[in-house]
Amino acid sequence: MAFITPAQIQIKNTLPAKLEKVKLPRSVYNLEVEEEVVLKQAKHNMRFRVYDLASYNFSDLAALYLHQNRFSEAKWYLLQSNTIAKQAGNTRHVLDNLYLLADIKNAIGEQLLALTDLLEAHDLAVAKGMQTDVALIDKKVKFLQTNKIVAVKAELRYAEAVEAAAAKTVVN
């Protein structure tokens, strides 16, 4: 039986092959898996008081819910993220959340609430001296004021459909 001595072993300097990120198509299953992973991370970070990361986890959850057109859940997680980011003093994250909140509220027809979020972002940006953000917010405010998007809220459409069905039932 022959033994291998350390001098006989040749070590090759090979770098591992580069791994490319595989983009899976967004399906309902993939979104559910992503949601579970991010929720688990958020719970972990909140439990161990890593609030800054938890704030970003909540923003990620909001983005997932936006992709599924689940606006109320997206708004809720953005508000939670905003609360935590304000306490941590993360101004950049607060502004990003306020922009996204304003966009969501505008999309579902709540222009006054969207304007309120933009004005809060404007005050914060002015206080922190973030001039590029002030200019961006001013553009968004002007857009909101000039383009009144007529969006019908889901609950209003539902109520109209139910009333129409009830009227048909009563007539027949």
N, CA, C and O of each residue as an XYZ file, in Angstrom:
688
protein
N       0.844     -1.163      0.000
C       0.000      0.000      0.000
C       0.898      1.237      0.000
O       1.773      1.389      0.852
N       0.663      2.112     -0.969
C       1.504      3.293     -1.108
C       0.817      4.484     -0.465
O      -0.380      4.713     -0.642
N       1.597      5.225      0.276
C       1.083      6.428      0.907
C       1.456      7.634      0.060
O       2.518      7.679     -0.560
N       0.567      8.598      0.051
C       0.810      9.823     -0.704
C       1.444     10.825      0.256
O       0.915     11.091      1.336
N       2.549     11.359     -0.141
C       3.218     12.349      0.693
C       2.703     13.734      0.326
O       2.204     13.925     -0.783
N       2.810     14.695      1.219
C       2.351     16.042      0.910
C       3.046     16.648     -0.299
O       2.460     17.498     -0.970
N       4.248     16.250     -0.592
C       4.962     16.796     -1.745
C       4.340     16.318     -3.053
O       4.447     16.988     -4.080
N       3.685     15.146     -3.008
C       3.090     14.584     -4.226
C       1.730     15.205     -4.566
O       1.239     15.047     -5.684
N       1.136     15.893     -3.628
C      -0.189     16.476     -3.858
C      -0.009     17.806     -4.567
O       0.721     18.681     -4.100
N      -0.665     17.943     -5.673
C      -0.617     19.194     -6.418
C      -1.938     19.933     -6.216
O      -3.020     19.401     -6.461
N      -1.810     21.145     -5.771
C      -3.009     21.954     -5.544
C      -3.148     22.899     -6.721
O      -2.243     23.675     -7.029
N      -4.275     22.822     -7.359
C      -4.532     23.693     -8.499
C      -5.192     24.977     -8.020
O      -6.091     24.959     -7.179
N      -4.735     26.068     -8.563
C      -5.360     27.355     -8.267
C      -6.512     27.565     -9.233
O      -6.358     28.230    -10.257
N      -7.621     27.021     -8.922
C      -8.781     27.216     -9.779
C      -9.825     27.980     -8.992
O     -10.135     27.663     -7.844
N     -10.334     28.957     -9.625
C     -11.407     29.729     -9.015
C     -12.725     29.045     -9.315
O     -12.888     28.455    -10.383
N     -13.653     29.115     -8.401
C     -14.957     28.503     -8.697
C     -15.628     29.233     -9.853
O     -15.455     30.438    -10.041
N     -16.380     28.487    -10.602
C     -17.097     29.079    -11.736
C     -18.056     30.140    -11.218
O     -18.653     29.990    -10.152
N     -18.191     31.201    -11.980
C     -19.106     32.265    -11.575
C     -20.535     31.755    -11.647
O     -20.968     31.172    -12.640
N     -21.227     31.991    -10.589
C     -22.630     31.601    -10.558
C     -23.470     32.771    -11.027
O     -23.339     33.889    -10.530
N     -24.303     32.506    -11.958
C     -25.187     33.541    -12.448
C     -26.523     33.431    -11.726
O     -27.024     32.339    -11.460
N     -27.076     34.582    -11.423
C     -28.391     34.574    -10.797
C     -29.409     34.153    -11.835
O     -29.455     34.683    -12.945
N     -30.199     33.217    -11.458
C     -31.235     32.732    -12.354
C     -32.509     33.489    -12.037
O     -32.987     33.472    -10.903
N     -33.048     34.143    -13.030
C     -34.308     34.874    -12.851
C     -35.451     33.925    -13.169
O     -35.670     33.551    -14.321
N     -36.162     33.550    -12.139
C     -37.329     32.717    -12.348
C     -38.507     33.596    -12.722
O     -38.631     34.718    -12.230
N     -39.364     33.097    -13.584
C     -40.539     33.904    -13.919
C     -41.408     34.085    -12.678
O     -41.528     33.188    -11.844
N     -42.007     35.260    -12.582
C     -42.849     35.556    -11.420
C     -44.163     34.803    -11.548
O     -45.025     35.163    -12.350
N     -44.301     33.777    -10.766
C     -45.555     33.053    -10.730
C     -46.126     33.181     -9.320
O     -45.472     33.695     -8.412
N     -47.317     32.720     -9.163
C     -47.956     32.801     -7.851
C     -47.157     31.989     -6.836
O     -46.978     32.404     -5.691
N     -46.686     30.835     -7.271
C     -45.909     29.991     -6.363
C     -44.618     30.690     -5.952
O     -44.279     30.708     -4.769
N     -43.892     31.266     -6.913
C     -42.644     31.954     -6.592
C     -42.888     33.132     -5.658
O     -42.096     33.375     -4.747
N     -43.969     33.858     -5.873
C     -44.283     34.985     -5.003
C     -44.591     34.521     -3.586
O     -44.217     35.179     -2.615
N     -45.272     33.387     -3.470
C     -45.574     32.850     -2.139
C     -44.304     32.414     -1.428
O     -44.160     32.623     -0.223
N     -43.380     31.806     -2.171
C     -42.117     31.386     -1.575
C     -41.313     32.604     -1.144
O     -40.760     32.625     -0.045
N     -41.244     33.617     -1.999
C     -40.541     34.845     -1.646
C     -41.162     35.490     -0.410
O     -40.457     35.969      0.477
N     -42.488     35.493     -0.369
C     -43.187     36.084      0.771
C     -42.823     35.359      2.063
O     -42.565     35.998      3.083
N     -42.801     34.028      2.022
C     -42.451     33.254      3.213
C     -41.027     33.551      3.676
O     -40.772     33.689      4.873
N     -40.107     33.649      2.726
C     -38.714     33.909      3.071
C     -38.557     35.287      3.697
O     -37.891     35.436      4.721
N     -39.167     36.290      3.085
C     -39.034     37.655      3.602
C     -39.744     37.795      4.948
O     -39.240     38.474      5.842
N     -40.907     37.161      5.104
C     -41.606     37.205      6.393
C     -40.760     36.570      7.493
O     -40.700     37.077      8.613
N     -40.110     35.459      7.164
C     -39.254     34.793      8.149
C     -38.103     35.702      8.555
O     -37.767     35.794      9.736
N     -37.495     36.376      7.574
C     -36.414     37.311      7.881
C     -36.916     38.478      8.724
O     -36.256     38.894      9.676
N     -38.086     39.002      8.370
C     -38.639     40.136      9.111
C     -38.931     39.746     10.560
O     -38.629     40.504     11.481
N     -39.514     38.571     10.760
C     -39.799     38.109     12.119
C     -38.511     37.960     12.923
O     -38.441     38.343     14.090
N     -37.494     37.393     12.272
C     -36.204     37.217     12.941
C     -35.613     38.569     13.342
O     -35.172     38.755     14.476
N     -35.613     39.502     12.399
C     -35.030     40.813     12.671
C     -35.808     41.579     13.736
O     -35.210     42.272     14.559
N     -37.122     41.463     13.729
C     -37.913     42.139     14.759
C     -37.689     41.483     16.127
O     -37.610     42.172     17.143
N     -37.589     40.165     16.146
C     -37.394     39.460     17.415
C     -36.078     39.843     18.072
O     -36.004     40.021     19.287
N     -35.036     39.969     17.248
C     -33.725     40.282     17.793
C     -33.386     41.770     17.699
O     -32.224     42.161     17.812
N     -34.398     42.578     17.494
C     -34.303     44.037     17.510
C     -33.300     44.605     16.506
O     -32.572     45.551     16.804
N     -33.276     44.010     15.313
C     -32.471     44.541     14.220
C     -33.450     45.327     13.351
O     -33.831     44.898     12.262
N     -33.841     46.480     13.863
C     -34.950     47.213     13.275
C     -34.638     47.780     11.893
O     -35.525     47.854     11.043
N     -33.399     48.179     11.661
C     -33.068     48.751     10.362
C     -33.299     47.725      9.246
O     -33.882     48.050      8.212
N     -32.842     46.495      9.460
C     -33.060     45.445      8.456
C     -34.528     45.062      8.364
O     -35.026     44.760      7.279
N     -35.218     45.071      9.486
C     -36.648     44.746      9.478
C     -37.417     45.768      8.654
O     -38.381     45.421      7.971
N     -36.999     47.008      8.715
C     -37.640     48.060      7.922
C     -37.519     47.739      6.434
O     -38.486     47.871      5.683
N     -36.333     47.321      6.015
C     -36.146     46.941      4.613
C     -36.931     45.679      4.263
O     -37.430     45.550      3.145
N     -37.045     44.738      5.221
C     -37.864     43.548      4.981
C     -39.311     43.918      4.731
O     -39.959     43.356      3.848
N     -39.822     44.869      5.510
C     -41.202     45.304      5.317
C     -41.381     45.977      3.956
O     -42.413     45.799      3.309
N     -40.395     46.737      3.525
C     -40.473     47.355      2.204
C     -40.453     46.296      1.099
O     -41.146     46.426      0.090
N     -39.657     45.256      1.302
C     -39.630     44.158      0.325
C     -40.981     43.451      0.257
O     -41.450     43.095     -0.824
N     -41.598     43.250      1.417
C     -42.929     42.642      1.434
C     -43.930     43.519      0.695
O     -44.771     43.018     -0.051
N     -43.837     44.815      0.903
C     -44.741     45.738      0.212
C     -44.554     45.631     -1.299
O     -45.529     45.661     -2.049
N     -43.315     45.506     -1.744
C     -43.058     45.369     -3.182
C     -43.657     44.077     -3.724
O     -44.192     44.058     -4.833
N     -43.572     43.000     -2.952
C     -44.186     41.744     -3.376
C     -45.703     41.887     -3.483
O     -46.315     41.399     -4.433
N     -46.301     42.556     -2.505
C     -47.750     42.731     -2.526
C     -48.181     43.658     -3.654
O     -49.255     43.483     -4.230
N     -47.354     44.636     -3.967
C     -47.662     45.509     -5.105
C     -47.665     44.715     -6.403
O     -48.494     44.944     -7.283
N     -46.744     43.794     -6.509
C     -46.670     42.967     -7.721
C     -47.942     42.128     -7.886
O     -48.322     41.771     -9.001
N     -48.590     41.823     -6.766
C     -49.823     41.035     -6.791
C     -51.068     41.912     -6.758
O     -52.181     41.394     -6.666
N     -50.903     43.228     -6.830
C     -52.004     44.194     -6.748
C     -52.770     44.079     -5.433
O     -53.989     44.249     -5.403
N     -52.062     43.793     -4.360
C     -52.642     43.737     -3.018
C     -52.260     45.043     -2.323
O     -51.343     45.087     -1.502
N     -52.991     46.108     -2.675
C     -52.610     47.454     -2.272
C     -52.727     47.710     -0.772
O     -51.873     48.382     -0.194
N     -53.764     47.189     -0.141
C     -53.942     47.485      1.282
C     -52.811     46.875      2.108
O     -52.326     47.500      3.051
N     -52.389     45.659      1.759
C     -51.286     45.041      2.481
C     -49.977     45.770      2.204
O     -49.150     45.948      3.098
N     -49.801     46.187      0.959
C     -48.593     46.931      0.600
C     -48.527     48.237      1.386
O     -47.469     48.607      1.895
N     -49.654     48.932      1.484
C     -49.687     50.181      2.251
C     -49.358     49.928      3.719
O     -48.597     50.683      4.325
N     -49.926     48.876      4.287
C     -49.706     48.585      5.694
C     -48.226     48.327      5.965
O     -47.661     48.880      6.909
N     -47.600     47.492      5.145
C     -46.184     47.187      5.366
C     -45.298     48.405      5.121
O     -44.287     48.575      5.802
N     -45.658     49.246      4.167
C     -44.891     50.472      3.958
C     -45.007     51.405      5.152
O     -44.029     52.045      5.540
N     -46.194     51.485      5.737
C     -46.370     52.320      6.927
C     -45.547     51.791      8.103
O     -44.959     52.568      8.855
N     -45.510     50.457      8.257
C     -44.698     49.867      9.322
C     -43.221     50.142      9.078
O     -42.482     50.492      9.998
N     -42.806     49.981      7.837
C     -41.420     50.243      7.466
C     -41.054     51.698      7.732
O     -39.966     52.002      8.222
N     -41.975     52.585      7.401
C     -41.752     54.013      7.607
C     -41.599     54.346      9.086
O     -40.722     55.123      9.463
N     -42.434     53.773      9.906
C     -42.368     54.020     11.347
C     -41.014     53.596     11.903
O     -40.396     54.328     12.676
N     -40.560     52.415     11.506
C     -39.280     51.908     12.000
C     -38.126     52.750     11.456
O     -37.190     53.070     12.189
N     -38.191     53.110     10.170
C     -37.116     53.893      9.556
C     -37.022     55.287     10.178
O     -35.928     55.834     10.315
N     -38.166     55.862     10.555
C     -38.138     57.171     11.215
C     -37.449     57.081     12.569
O     -36.664     57.958     12.932
N     -37.744     56.019     13.318
C     -37.124     55.851     14.626
C     -35.626     55.602     14.499
O     -34.845     56.021     15.354
N     -35.225     54.911     13.419
C     -33.807     54.636     13.212
C     -33.074     55.824     12.607
O     -31.843     55.850     12.587
N     -33.823     56.809     12.112
C     -33.202     57.983     11.518
C     -32.726     57.756     10.090
O     -31.818     58.446      9.626
N     -33.316     56.813      9.399
C     -32.926     56.493      8.027
C     -33.769     57.333      7.066
O     -34.802     56.876      6.576
N     -33.333     58.539      6.804
C     -34.102     59.493      6.003
C     -34.307     59.008      4.576
O     -35.397     59.157      4.024
N     -33.282     58.433      3.974
C     -33.378     57.970      2.585
C     -34.494     56.923      2.446
O     -35.283     56.963      1.501
N     -34.545     55.998      3.394
C     -35.560     54.937      3.345
C     -36.958     55.505      3.582
O     -37.923     55.074      2.952
N     -37.059     56.463      4.483
C     -38.354     57.105      4.754
C     -38.862     57.788      3.482
O     -40.033     57.651      3.126
N     -37.982     58.522      2.803
C     -38.392     59.210      1.573
C     -38.823     58.216      0.499
O     -39.832     58.428     -0.173
N     -38.070     57.140      0.336
C     -38.440     56.134     -0.665
C     -39.805     55.527     -0.354
O     -40.618     55.309     -1.252
N     -40.043     55.258      0.927
C     -41.343     54.707      1.324
C     -42.473     55.700      1.058
O     -43.548     55.314      0.598
N     -42.233     56.963      1.345
C     -43.268     57.972      1.118
C     -43.571     58.131     -0.368
O     -44.728     58.321     -0.744
N     -42.546     58.056     -1.219
C     -42.781     58.112     -2.666
C     -43.675     56.956     -3.103
O     -44.635     57.139     -3.851
N     -43.339     55.773     -2.622
C     -44.101     54.588     -3.020
C     -45.525     54.635     -2.475
O     -46.471     54.257     -3.167
N     -45.677     55.097     -1.242
C     -47.016     55.245     -0.669
C     -47.859     56.214     -1.483
O     -49.035     55.959     -1.744
N     -47.261     57.313     -1.877
C     -47.990     58.304     -2.678
C     -48.401     57.704     -4.020
O     -49.511     57.946     -4.494
N     -47.521     56.932     -4.628
C     -47.858     56.297     -5.909
C     -49.010     55.305     -5.756
O     -49.904     55.246     -6.600
N     -48.980     54.529     -4.676
C     -50.057     53.559     -4.436
C     -51.375     54.281     -4.222
O     -52.395     53.925     -4.812
N     -51.344     55.286     -3.381
C     -52.589     56.002     -3.073
C     -53.137     56.715     -4.299
O     -54.351     56.787     -4.491
N     -52.256     57.236     -5.119
C     -52.699     57.868     -6.359
C     -53.311     56.831     -7.295
O     -54.315     57.105     -7.952
N     -52.719     55.653     -7.359
C     -53.210     54.604     -8.258
C     -54.596     54.112     -7.862
O     -55.377     53.704     -8.721
N     -54.910     54.147     -6.567
C     -56.224     53.655     -6.143
C     -57.225     54.781     -5.950
O     -58.335     54.561     -5.465
N     -56.823     55.996     -6.334
C     -57.774     57.088     -6.336
C     -57.816     57.938     -5.090
O     -58.771     58.690     -4.889
N     -56.816     57.840     -4.256
C     -56.766     58.643     -3.032
C     -55.744     59.762     -3.217
O     -54.681     59.758     -2.595
N     -56.082     60.725     -4.087
C     -55.133     61.777     -4.433
C     -54.793     62.686     -3.245
O     -53.647     63.114     -3.110
N     -55.754     62.980     -2.399
C     -55.481     63.856     -1.253
C     -54.515     63.204     -0.272
O     -53.638     63.869      0.279
N     -54.676     61.907     -0.056
C     -53.752     61.204      0.828
C     -52.368     61.105      0.205
O     -51.358     61.189      0.904
N     -52.324     60.925     -1.114
C     -51.036     60.886     -1.816
C     -50.333     62.236     -1.690
O     -49.122     62.304     -1.480
N     -51.102     63.288     -1.820
C     -50.541     64.632     -1.687
C     -50.012     64.857     -0.270
O     -48.973     65.493     -0.092
N     -50.708     64.351      0.722
C     -50.255     64.462      2.113
C     -48.909     63.772      2.306
O     -48.021     64.311      2.966
N     -48.757     62.571      1.725
C     -47.481     61.856      1.836
C     -46.362     62.618      1.140
O     -45.244     62.692      1.650
N     -46.662     63.183     -0.019
C     -45.641     63.944     -0.741
C     -45.247     65.210      0.014
O     -44.077     65.593      0.012
N     -46.212     65.861      0.658
C     -45.886     67.053      1.436
C     -45.038     66.702      2.666
O     -44.148     67.460      3.051
N     -45.321     65.556      3.270
C     -44.487     65.087      4.388
C     -43.065     64.805      3.900
O     -42.092     65.149      4.571
N     -42.955     64.177      2.727
C     -41.636     63.907      2.153
C     -40.914     65.213      1.825
O     -39.704     65.327      2.016
N     -41.667     66.197      1.331
C     -41.082     67.501      1.004
C     -40.513     68.171      2.252
O     -39.388     68.670      2.233
N     -41.278     68.183      3.323
C     -40.818     68.790      4.573
C     -39.559     68.094      5.101
O     -38.632     68.749      5.579
N     -39.537     66.767      5.009
C     -38.382     66.003      5.471
C     -37.155     66.286      4.610
O     -36.053     66.461      5.130
N     -37.346     66.330      3.306
C     -36.228     66.592      2.397
C     -35.675     68.003      2.596
O     -34.462     68.207      2.553
N     -36.555     68.971      2.813
C     -36.102     70.345      3.060
C     -35.326     70.403      4.378
O     -34.288     71.059      4.463
N     -35.831     69.717      5.400
C     -35.174     69.732      6.709
C     -33.786     69.097      6.652
O     -32.882     69.524      7.371
N     -33.610     68.092      5.813
C     -32.327     67.396      5.711
C     -31.430     67.965      4.613
O     -30.301     67.508      4.437
N     -31.931     68.966      3.869
C     -31.128     69.591      2.821
C     -30.921     68.729      1.592
O     -29.876     68.816      0.947
N     -31.878     67.914      1.263
C     -31.786     67.011      0.107
C     -32.463     67.680     -1.089
O     -33.638     67.443     -1.367
N     -31.697     68.521     -1.791
C     -32.261     69.352     -2.849
C     -32.754     68.554     -4.051
O     -33.758     68.927     -4.658
N     -32.073     67.466     -4.411
C     -32.546     66.670     -5.554
C     -33.887     66.030     -5.255
O     -34.740     65.909     -6.134
N     -34.069     65.621     -4.004
C     -35.352     65.046     -3.613
C     -36.445     66.101     -3.586
O     -37.589     65.816     -3.941
N     -36.109     67.314     -3.170
C     -37.089     68.397     -3.157
C     -37.589     68.662     -4.571
O     -38.788     68.844     -4.784
N     -36.674     68.684     -5.537
C     -37.069     68.912     -6.933
C     -37.948     67.773     -7.442
O     -38.932     68.015     -8.142
N     -37.601     66.532     -7.097
C     -38.407     65.379     -7.520
C     -39.796     65.430     -6.901
O     -40.789     65.146     -7.570
N     -39.866     65.785     -5.643
C     -41.157     65.849     -4.953
C     -42.019     66.953     -5.557
O     -43.225     66.778     -5.737
N     -41.399     68.093     -5.869
C     -42.156     69.179     -6.493
C     -42.765     68.736     -7.825
O     -43.904     69.085     -8.136
N     -42.008     67.972     -8.605
C     -42.535     67.448     -9.872
C     -43.719     66.516     -9.631
O     -44.726     66.577    -10.337
N     -43.583     65.646     -8.617
C     -44.669     64.712     -8.322
C     -45.917     65.445     -7.836
O     -47.036     65.069     -8.186
N     -45.729     66.479     -7.040
C     -46.870     67.262     -6.541
C     -47.566     67.955     -7.706
O     -48.794     67.950     -7.789
N     -46.789     68.548     -8.603
C     -47.387     69.207     -9.775
C     -48.134     68.202    -10.639
O     -49.207     68.503    -11.162
N     -47.575     67.018    -10.787
C     -48.252     65.977    -11.561
C     -49.590     65.617    -10.924
O     -50.601     65.483    -11.613
N     -49.585     65.462     -9.599
C     -50.835     65.137     -8.897
C     -51.873     66.242     -9.050
O     -53.061     65.971     -9.227
N     -51.422     67.474     -8.980
C     -52.354     68.587     -9.051
C     -52.899     68.791    -10.457
O     -54.042     69.221    -10.611
N     -52.118     68.498    -11.475
C     -52.575     68.734    -12.848
C     -53.289     67.538    -13.452
O     -54.191     67.708    -14.272
N     -52.907     66.350    -13.068
C     -53.500     65.141    -13.647
C     -54.337     64.427    -12.601
O     -53.842     63.579    -11.859
N     -55.572     64.773    -12.557
C     -56.482     64.104    -11.636
C     -56.884     62.776    -12.270
O     -57.755     62.722    -13.138
N     -56.243     61.729    -11.826
C     -56.533     60.403    -12.365
C     -57.854     59.930    -11.789
O     -58.051     59.909    -10.574
N     -58.739     59.559    -12.667
C     -60.032     59.069    -12.227
C     -59.920     57.567    -12.061
O     -60.007     56.808    -13.026
N     -59.730     57.162    -10.844
C     -59.619     55.740    -10.541
C     -60.770     55.367     -9.623
O     -61.047     56.043     -8.633
N     -61.415     54.301     -9.968
C     -62.532     53.838     -9.162
C     -61.995     52.874     -8.126
O     -61.294     51.917     -8.453
N     -62.327     53.133     -6.886
C     -61.882     52.251     -5.821
C     -62.576     50.903     -5.950
O     -63.721     50.819     -6.394
N     -61.870     49.856     -5.557
C     -62.402     48.504     -5.682
C     -63.690     48.333     -4.885
O     -64.632     47.693     -5.352
N     -63.732     48.908     -3.673
C     -64.926     48.726     -2.847
C     -66.131     49.448     -3.442
O     -67.267     49.014     -3.248
N     -65.899     50.540     -4.160
C     -67.009     51.234     -4.796
C     -67.545     50.422     -5.972
O     -68.755     50.325     -6.176
N     -66.628     49.845     -6.738
C     -67.077     48.999     -7.846
C     -67.851     47.806     -7.319
O     -68.877     47.427     -7.884
N     -67.363     47.213     -6.241
C     -68.030     46.061     -5.667
C     -69.419     46.447     -5.181
O     -70.385     45.718     -5.405
N     -69.516     47.581     -4.525
C     -70.809     48.014     -3.995
C     -71.799     48.253     -5.132
O     -72.969     47.888     -5.015
N     -71.349     48.858     -6.229
C     -72.234     49.094     -7.363
C     -72.702     47.777     -7.971
O     -73.866     47.648     -8.351
N     -71.808     46.805     -8.066
C     -72.170     45.511     -8.647
C     -73.195     44.795     -7.777
O     -74.133     44.182     -8.288
N     -73.015     44.874     -6.467
C     -73.953     44.226     -5.553
C     -75.315     44.904     -5.623
O     -76.346     44.232     -5.642
N     -75.320     46.228     -5.663
C     -76.589     46.947     -5.752
C     -77.303     46.637     -7.061
O     -78.525     46.493     -7.079
N     -76.554     46.533     -8.156
C     -77.166     46.206     -9.445
C     -77.751     44.803     -9.415
O     -78.840     44.575     -9.942
N     -77.040     43.860     -8.805
C     -77.534     42.485     -8.708
C     -78.776     42.434     -7.829
O     -79.718     41.698     -8.121
N     -78.780     43.222     -6.744
C     -79.931     43.255     -5.858
C     -81.135     43.854     -6.556
O     -82.261     43.396     -6.359
N     -80.905     44.887     -7.378
C     -82.012     45.507     -8.115
C     -82.613     44.551     -9.143
O     -83.827     44.549     -9.346
N     -81.789     43.750     -9.783
C     -82.274     42.766    -10.739
C     -83.102     41.695    -10.040
O     -84.111     41.227    -10.568
N     -82.658     41.315     -8.841
C     -83.372     40.296     -8.079
C     -84.739     40.814     -7.651
O     -85.727     40.082     -7.704
N     -84.799     42.060     -7.233
C     -86.065     42.629     -6.765
C     -87.032     42.780     -7.939
O     -88.228     42.527     -7.788
N     -86.530     43.189     -9.106
C     -87.391     43.402    -10.279
C     -87.948     42.072    -10.770
O     -89.115     41.991    -11.153
N     -87.131     41.041    -10.762
C     -87.574     39.733    -11.267
C     -88.430     39.106    -10.242
O     -88.921     37.995    -10.443
